[in-house]
Amino acid sequence: MNLALLKTTAGRKLAAALVALCLVPALTACEQPDWENPDYISKRLMEDDPTGRTLALQKLGELDEEAKKKVAPALAKVYLDGGQNQKDAMQILVQLRVPEAKDAYMKEVQENATGYASAAASALGEAGVKEAIPDMIALYKSSDDNELKQGLLQAFAHMPDPQMVGLLTETLNLDVDNYPIALHAYSCEVMGEIAQKTPQSIDEPAKQALVKGLFLGNMKGQNVSKECGLAVQQLGSPAVPLLIQTFKGENKEVQDLLLKYNKPPNFSFPANRTKAVAAVRLGGLKTSKAVEPFLADLNSTKEAPEQLSGQHAIQWRVTEAQATSEIINGLGDIGDKKATEVLAGIVKKEKIEEEWDEITDYQVELQLRQDAAFSLVRLGDRAGTDALLEMAEKGVITDLEKLAVQVQGTPREMPITDRYQFNWMMAQAYAYLTDADGLDGLVALIKNTKEKELKKKYESFIPAIKEGGKCLAKGKPADQADCFGKLLASKDKVVAKKAAYELSRLPPQAAGPVVAKNLAHDNLEVREVLTFAAYRVPTKSMVDTIDKLLEDEKDKGGAYKLDHYRMKLLRAWLENNVAAVAQK
């Protein structure tokens, strides 16, 4: 046989072998495997038998998320076709959260064929499948599966809509000991998002449910005060009338709830708890409508009702002290100068010995007077500096001083800075509030102080007044704001906080951009003051700054949780108020 014939025969044999290979079902059209190609995997999922699909699903797991999303329509078909690959397909789909799989998600939510109904509901929300909302609401109302309901509520949080308000109201009115309190938490979260976008859709029953939610707590000690508190902040001014009614003890639903909780032997939920909780929310909303009821309360005599006795009376007094503290702090947050005289009077102990004697021991007295001092700082009325300086020099917490004298010369002797904590905190508040002219007052205080440790503490406040005075001397608000912005970087925390307080007292046009730029300050104490300042000098850019901050720090715990909650409250307030403030 010659070479040419051999080649021809070999060629025929090779061709025959290739034809036979192409008859293998797994390699349709004689394709070479291309497992890195989403289109190839999709084709295998659509055309292969269960064994081939299993291999394709395994290979799909090796792709990145964006590539996986391209395979979603094929995965949805695998799920909808049923069979042995159905669960694996849904397991991937609930992770992808894409609108292309909406039919598969909805079928799983309704039938729970693979045990992923709750996750599929969340996926519908994250995918933004709004046309599914009516069916999801109907399913929520008809289902007894609390896990599924949580998934649906999580979905609603991603696409809040006014048509959900009735369902959320009903959920918030469920007994927290007979239903998972997570349902109440998610309901407040969704209601808050709806309120932020369409406050007019929150009807009176919904407002009542939200406010009552501030007081809900189950027997395990769980509550939803933060979630419902944020929702009230998102609702904004429409919540104020009901909050004031609650503050005054005139909200029957809330009072009935507290009566239900207020059981012996602890009596932990006396009726005046409403004042403390409502005061926090009214202060957070910065509403001027709360000023008069707050001042009226501070001007009242605080005595436990005669019908209360024993532990019940004790809890009433403890709660009244807490409420008084929140009212004092609320006045500073609201910032109405009508409160200056009353706050200064509290600093100087004008009410504590008589009208408030029943609710104060030396620790409560110390707390309330310090609260009033720093409320004056936030208020920003420099007329309050006289009271602060006077108390820094002459103020005394009588029972604390008696205790200090008793243990003097013993192993339990108080450090000077503990014994005179009230005095140096008044001096610190003075430094935060005064202008450059106040330096002479602090210097005179130092000169008249004998205790070396206390003198040193006072001296540490001098740089704040000096540096603040340099910035105030700049004249133009924009130049002052720029100067204070630079002081925020000071390693001296008192100097940096002084700068943040002063920024809150400048015109928003000048100080707002500086505060927005520095909201992510790396010192959380300084950041807290900047958060307060943002309410006084708001700008639209602050919302974007907060969003970025919350995203960048989402994995941080500890003290950052409280800071981030403050940021969320601020963001809600900005969404409701920044446009109105900007028009002033």
C-alpha positions in Angstrom: 0.0 0.0 0.0 1.5 3.4 -0.9 1.7 6.3 1.5 -1.1 8.3 -0.1 -3.5 5.4 0.4 -2.4 4.9 4.0 -3.1 8.5 4.7 -6.5 8.2 3.2 -7.4 5.1 5.2 -6.1 6.7 8.4 -8.1 9.8 7.7 -11.3 7.8 7.3 -10.7 5.9 10.6 -10.1 9.2 12.4 -13.3 10.7 11.0 -15.2 7.6 12.0 -13.9 7.9 15.6 -14.9 11.6 15.8 -18.4 10.8 14.6 -18.7 8.1 17.3 -17.5 10.6 19.9 -20.0 13.2 18.8 -22.8 10.7 19.6 -22.0 11.0 23.3 -24.9 13.0 24.8 -22.7 14.9 27.3 -20.9 16.7 24.5 -23.7 18.1 22.4 -22.6 19.2 18.9 -19.2 17.8 19.7 -18.3 20.9 21.9 -15.2 21.0 24.0 -16.0 21.7 27.7 -15.8 25.4 28.5 -16.6 25.6 32.2 -15.4 29.2 32.6 -18.1 30.4 30.2 -21.5 31.2 31.8 -23.2 30.7 28.4 -21.8 27.2 28.1 -22.9 26.3 31.7 -26.4 27.8 31.0 -26.7 25.6 27.9 -25.6 22.5 29.8 -28.2 23.3 32.5 -30.9 23.7 29.9 -30.2 20.7 27.8 -28.5 18.0 30.0 -29.9 15.2 32.0 -29.8 15.4 35.8 -26.3 14.0 36.0 -25.0 16.5 33.5 -26.8 19.3 35.4 -25.2 18.2 38.6 -21.8 18.6 37.0 -22.7 22.0 35.6 -23.9 23.2 39.0 -20.6 22.1 40.5 -18.7 24.0 37.9 -20.9 27.0 38.4 -19.8 27.2 42.0 -16.2 28.0 40.8 -17.3 31.2 39.0 -17.5 34.7 40.5 -20.8 36.3 41.4 -21.2 38.4 38.3 -20.7 35.3 36.1 -23.1 33.3 38.1 -25.8 36.0 37.7 -25.6 35.4 33.9 -26.7 31.8 34.5 -29.7 32.8 36.6 -32.3 32.3 33.9 -31.1 28.7 33.4 -31.0 28.1 37.1 -34.6 29.4 37.4 -35.7 26.9 34.7 -33.9 24.0 36.5 -35.8 25.0 39.6 -39.2 25.4 37.9 -38.7 22.0 36.1 -38.4 20.3 39.4 -36.4 17.1 39.9 -33.3 16.2 41.7 -31.4 19.5 40.9 -34.2 21.8 42.1 -32.8 22.4 45.6 -29.3 23.0 44.4 -30.6 25.5 41.9 -32.6 27.4 44.5 -29.6 27.4 46.9 -27.6 29.4 44.4 -30.5 31.6 43.3 -31.2 32.9 46.9 -27.6 34.0 47.0 -27.7 35.8 43.7 -30.9 37.8 44.4 -31.7 38.7 40.8 -35.0 39.8 39.2 -34.5 37.2 36.4 -35.4 34.5 38.9 -38.5 36.1 40.2 -40.9 33.3 39.1 -38.7 30.7 40.8 -38.5 32.8 43.9 -42.2 33.3 44.1 -42.9 29.7 43.5 -40.6 28.7 46.3 -42.1 31.3 48.7 -45.6 29.9 48.0 -44.7 26.2 48.1 -41.4 25.9 50.0 -40.5 23.0 47.8 -36.8 23.1 48.8 -37.0 24.6 52.3 -35.8 28.0 51.1 -39.1 29.9 51.3 -37.8 32.6 53.7 -34.6 33.1 51.8 -36.5 33.3 48.5 -38.7 36.0 50.0 -35.7 38.0 51.0 -34.3 37.6 47.6 -37.5 38.9 46.0 -37.0 42.1 48.1 -33.4 42.6 47.3 -34.1 42.0 43.7 -36.7 44.7 43.9 -39.6 42.7 42.4 -42.3 45.1 43.3 -45.0 43.5 41.2 -44.8 40.6 43.7 -45.8 42.8 46.7 -49.6 42.1 46.6 -49.0 38.3 46.5 -46.4 38.5 49.3 -48.8 40.5 51.5 -51.6 38.0 50.9 -49.2 35.1 51.7 -48.0 36.9 54.9 -51.5 37.3 56.1 -52.5 33.7 55.4 -49.3 32.0 56.7 -48.6 30.6 60.2 -44.9 30.2 59.4 -43.1 32.8 61.4 -39.8 32.1 59.7 -41.4 32.8 56.4 -43.0 36.0 57.7 -39.6 37.2 58.8 -38.3 36.6 55.3 -41.2 38.5 53.8 -40.6 41.4 56.2 -37.0 41.5 55.2 -38.1 41.6 51.6 -40.5 44.5 52.4 -37.6 46.4 53.9 -35.9 46.5 50.5 -39.0 47.7 48.7 -41.1 49.6 51.3 -44.6 50.5 49.9 -47.6 52.2 51.5 -49.8 49.2 50.8 -47.8 47.4 53.6 -48.9 49.8 56.4 -52.0 47.9 57.5 -50.1 44.6 57.7 -47.3 46.1 59.6 -49.7 47.8 62.1 -51.3 44.5 62.7 -48.0 42.8 63.4 -46.8 45.5 65.8 -50.0 45.0 67.8 -49.3 41.2 68.3 -48.3 40.0 71.7 -44.5 39.9 72.0 -44.6 36.9 74.3 -46.6 34.8 71.9 -44.9 35.8 68.6 -41.2 36.3 67.8 -40.2 39.8 68.7 -38.2 39.8 65.4 -41.5 40.3 63.6 -42.0 43.6 65.6 -38.4 44.7 64.9 -38.7 44.2 61.2 -42.1 45.8 61.1 -40.7 49.0 62.7 -37.9 48.9 60.2 -40.2 48.7 57.2 -42.7 51.2 58.6 -39.8 53.6 59.1 -38.7 53.3 55.5 -42.2 53.9 54.3 -42.6 56.9 56.7 -39.4 58.4 55.4 -40.6 58.4 51.8 -44.4 58.8 52.2 -45.2 60.1 55.7 -48.8 60.8 54.7 -49.3 57.0 54.3 -48.8 56.5 58.1 -52.3 56.7 59.5 -53.2 57.2 63.1 -53.4 53.5 64.0 -49.9 53.1 62.4 -48.5 56.0 64.4 -50.0 54.6 67.6 -48.5 51.2 66.9 -45.1 52.7 66.3 -45.2 54.8 69.5 -46.4 51.8 71.5 -43.5 49.8 69.9 -41.1 52.0 71.9 -42.3 50.3 75.0 -42.6 46.7 73.8 -40.6 44.1 75.6 -40.9 40.3 76.1 -40.3 38.1 79.1 -36.8 37.3 77.7 -35.8 40.9 78.2 -35.8 41.7 74.4 -37.3 44.9 73.1 -37.6 46.9 69.9 -37.0 50.4 71.3 -34.1 51.1 68.9 -36.0 49.9 65.8 -39.2 51.7 66.6 -37.2 54.7 67.8 -35.5 55.0 64.4 -38.9 54.6 62.7 -40.4 57.4 64.7 -37.4 59.6 63.8 -38.0 58.7 60.1 -41.6 59.7 60.4 -40.6 63.0 61.9 -43.0 65.8 62.8 -46.3 63.8 62.2 -45.2 61.8 65.3 -44.9 64.8 67.6 -48.5 65.3 68.8 -48.8 61.6 69.8 -45.4 61.7 71.5 -46.4 64.8 73.5 -49.6 63.1 74.5 -47.5 60.1 75.6 -45.1 62.3 77.5 -48.0 63.8 79.5 -49.2 60.3 80.4 -52.3 60.7 78.2 -51.7 57.8 75.7 -54.2 55.2 77.0 -52.8 52.3 74.9 -49.3 52.9 76.2 -50.4 53.4 79.8 -52.4 50.1 79.6 -49.4 48.3 78.3 -47.2 49.6 81.1 -49.9 48.6 83.6 -49.7 45.1 82.2 -45.9 45.0 82.6 -45.8 46.7 86.0 -46.0 43.7 88.2 -44.6 42.9 91.7 -42.1 42.4 93.1 -40.0 44.7 90.9 -42.6 47.2 89.5 -40.1 48.0 86.7 -42.6 49.8 84.5 -44.3 52.6 86.5 -46.5 55.0 84.7 -43.9 57.8 84.5 -41.7 55.6 82.2 -43.6 57.3 79.4 -42.0 60.6 80.2 -38.4 59.2 79.9 -39.0 57.4 76.6 -41.1 60.1 74.9 -38.5 62.8 76.0 -35.8 61.0 74.2 -37.7 60.8 71.0 -39.0 64.4 71.2 -35.4 65.6 71.8 -34.2 63.5 68.9 -36.8 65.2 66.6 -35.5 68.6 67.8 -39.1 69.9 68.0 -39.8 73.2 69.5 -43.3 72.0 70.5 -41.7 70.0 73.3 -40.1 73.0 75.0 -43.1 74.2 76.9 -44.1 70.7 78.3 -40.5 70.0 79.1 -40.1 73.3 81.0 -43.4 72.8 82.8 -42.2 69.4 84.0 -38.9 70.8 85.3 -40.8 73.5 87.1 -43.0 71.0 88.9 -42.5 69.3 92.3 -41.4 65.7 91.9 -43.1 63.5 94.5 -44.3 59.9 94.2 -48.1 59.6 94.1 -49.5 58.9 97.6 -51.0 55.5 96.6 -47.6 54.1 95.8 -45.5 52.4 98.5 -42.5 50.1 98.9 -40.7 48.9 95.8 -43.4 50.5 93.6 -42.6 54.0 95.0 -38.9 53.4 94.7 -39.2 52.5 91.1 -41.3 55.5 90.4 -38.6 57.8 92.0 -35.8 56.1 90.0 -37.8 56.4 86.8 -38.7 60.0 87.5 -35.0 60.8 87.9 -34.3 59.1 84.6 -37.1 61.1 82.9 -35.8 64.3 84.4 -32.3 63.6 83.0 -33.8 63.0 79.5 -35.9 66.2 79.7 -32.8 68.2 80.6 -30.8 66.7 77.8 -33.7 67.1 75.4 -33.8 70.9 76.0 -30.1 71.1 75.1 -30.7 69.2 71.9 -33.7 71.3 70.9 -31.7 74.5 71.5 -34.4 77.0 72.5 -32.9 79.8 74.6 -36.0 79.9 76.7 -34.5 77.0 78.6 -31.3 78.8 79.6 -32.5 80.2 82.9 -34.0 76.9 84.1 -30.9 74.9 83.1 -28.7 77.4 84.8 -30.9 77.1 87.9 -30.4 73.3 87.9 -26.7 73.7 87.6 -26.8 76.0 90.7 -29.0 73.5 92.7 -32.0 75.8 92.9 -34.6 73.1 92.6 -32.9 70.0 93.9 -33.1 70.6 97.7 -36.8 71.3 97.7 -38.9 70.5 94.6 -36.7 67.5 93.6 -35.5 66.3 97.0 -37.6 63.1 96.8 -35.9 61.8 93.6 -32.3 62.8 94.3 -29.4 61.2 96.2 -25.9 62.5 95.7 -25.4 60.4 92.5 -28.6 61.6 90.9 -27.9 65.2 91.9 -24.4 64.9 90.3 -25.9 63.5 87.1 -28.7 66.0 86.8 -26.5 69.0 87.4 -23.9 67.7 84.9 -26.7 67.1 82.4 -27.9 70.7 82.8 -24.3 72.0 82.3 -23.8 70.2 79.1 -27.3 71.1 77.9 -26.2 74.7 78.3 -23.2 73.9 76.1 -25.3 72.4 73.4 -27.9 75.2 73.7 -25.1 77.6 72.8 -26.3 80.6 74.8 -23.2 82.1 76.3 -25.3 83.7 79.0 -25.1 80.4 80.7 -21.3 80.7 81.4 -21.7 82.6 84.6 -23.5 79.7 86.3 -20.9 77.2 85.1 -18.0 79.3 86.3 -19.6 80.0 89.7 -20.3 76.3 90.3 -16.7 75.3 89.1 -15.5 77.5 92.0 -18.2 77.2 94.7 -20.3 74.2 93.7 -20.5 71.2 96.0 -22.5 67.9 96.0 -23.1 67.9 99.8 -23.5 64.2 100.4 -20.6 63.4 98.2 -18.4 65.8 100.1 -19.6 64.3 103.4 -18.7 60.9 102.1 -15.2 62.1 101.0 -14.6 63.6 104.5 -15.6 60.3 106.1 -13.1 58.2 104.2 -10.3 60.8 104.2 -7.1 59.3 105.5 -8.3 55.7 105.0 -7.5 53.2 102.2 -10.9 54.2 100.6 -9.9 57.9 100.4 -11.3 59.5 97.2 -8.9 60.8 94.6 -9.2 64.6 94.4 -10.5 64.4 90.8 -13.3 62.1 92.0 -14.1 64.2 95.0 -14.4 67.3 92.9 -15.7 65.8 89.7 -18.6 68.2 89.7 -16.3 71.2 89.9 -14.0 70.3 87.1 -16.8 69.2 84.8 -18.4 72.6 85.3 -15.1 74.1 84.3 -14.9 71.9 81.3 -18.4 72.9 80.2 -17.5 76.5 80.8 -14.5 76.1 78.4 -16.8 74.6 75.8 -19.4 77.4 76.0 -17.3 80.6 76.7 -15.7 82.8 74.1 -12.2 84.2 74.2 -13.1 86.7 77.0 -13.8 83.8 79.3 -10.2 82.9 79.7 -9.7 85.4 82.5 -12.4 83.7 84.5 -10.8 80.3 84.2 -7.3 81.7 85.1 -8.8 83.3 88.2 -10.4 80.0 89.2 -7.0 78.2 88.8 -5.3 80.9 90.9 -7.9 80.4 93.7 -7.6 76.6 93.7 -5.4 74.9 96.3 -5.5 71.2 95.3 -2.7 70.5 92.8 -4.6 67.7 91.0 -7.7 69.9 90.5 -5.6 72.9 89.5 -3.9 70.7 86.8 -7.3 69.5 85.6 -8.5 73.1 85.2 -5.3 74.1 83.4 -6.0 71.4 80.8 -9.0 73.4 79.6 -7.0 76.6 78.8 -5.9 75.5 75.3 -9.5 75.0 74.2 -10.5 78.6 75.2 -7.3 80.0 73.6 -7.5 78.1 70.4 -11.2 78.7 70.1 -10.7 82.4 70.7 -8.2 82.6 67.8 -10.8 81.1 65.4 -13.6 83.4 66.7 -11.3 86.4 66.0 -11.2 85.5 62.3 -14.4 87.6 61.8 -16.1 86.1 58.8 -18.1 82.9 59.6 -16.5 81.1 56.6 -13.0 81.8 58.0 -14.1 80.9 61.5 -15.5 77.6 60.3 -12.3 76.8 58.3 -10.2 77.5 61.4 -12.4 75.3 63.7 -12.3 72.6 61.0 -8.5 72.5 61.4 -8.8 72.3 65.2 -10.9 69.2 64.8 -7.6 67.4 64.0 -6.1 68.4 67.4 -4.7 65.6 69.5 -6.1 67.5 72.5 -9.7 66.0 72.7 -11.0 69.0 74.6 -9.8 71.4 71.9 -11.3 69.2 69.1 -14.7 69.0 70.9 -14.6 72.8 71.6 -14.2 73.2 67.8 -17.1 70.9 67.1 -19.4 72.8 69.5 -18.4 76.2 68.0 -19.2 74.9 64.6 -22.7 74.2 65.8 -23.1 77.9 66.6 -22.1 79.3 63.2 -24.3 79.8 60.2 -25.1 76.5 58.3 -23.8 77.9 55.0 -20.3 78.3 56.6 -20.1 75.5 59.1 -22.2 72.8 57.3 -19.6 71.7 54.8 -16.9 71.5 57.4 -19.0 69.4 59.7 -20.0 67.1 56.8 -16.4 66.6 55.8 -15.5 65.6 59.3 -18.4 63.4 60.4 -16.3 60.3 60.1 -13.8 61.7 62.7 -11.7 58.8 64.1 -12.4 59.9 67.7 -15.9 58.7 68.6 -16.3 61.4 71.4 -15.5 64.2 68.9 -17.7 62.5 66.3 -20.6 62.5 68.7 -20.3 66.3 69.1 -20.0 66.6 65.3 -23.2 64.5 65.0 -24.9 67.0 67.3 -23.5 69.9 65.3 -24.9 68.5 62.1 -28.5 69.1 63.3 -27.7 72.8 63.7 -25.8 73.2 60.4 -27.3 70.6 58.1 -26.4 70.1 54.4 -27.5 67.6 51.8 -24.0 66.3 51.5 -24.2 64.9 55.0 -26.5 62.1 53.9 -24.0 60.8 51.4 -21.2 61.1 54.1 -23.3 59.1 56.5 -24.1 56.4 54.0 -20.4 56.0 53.1 -19.4 55.9 56.8 -22.0 53.3 57.7 -20.9 51.1 54.7 -17.2 51.5 55.5 -17.7 50.7 59.2 -20.4 48.1 58.9 -18.2 45.3 60.4 -17.2 47.4 63.5 -18.9 46.5 66.8 -18.6 47.8 70.3 -18.8 51.5 70.7 -19.4 51.9 67.0 -22.9 50.4 67.3 -24.1 53.3 69.4 -22.3 55.8 67.2 -23.9 54.2 64.0 -27.3 54.4 65.6 -26.8 58.1 66.3 -25.8 58.4 62.7 -28.9 56.7 61.5 -31.1 59.0 63.6 -29.3 62.0 62.1 -29.7 60.7 58.6 -33.5 60.3 59.1 -33.7 63.8 60.5 -31.7 65.2 57.6 -34.0 63.5 55.0 -37.0 65.2 56.6 -35.5 68.6 57.4 -32.5 69.5 55.3 -34.5 71.0 52.4 -36.6 73.2 54.8 -33.5 74.3 56.7 -31.7 75.1 53.4 -34.5 77.5 52.4 -34.2 79.6 55.5 
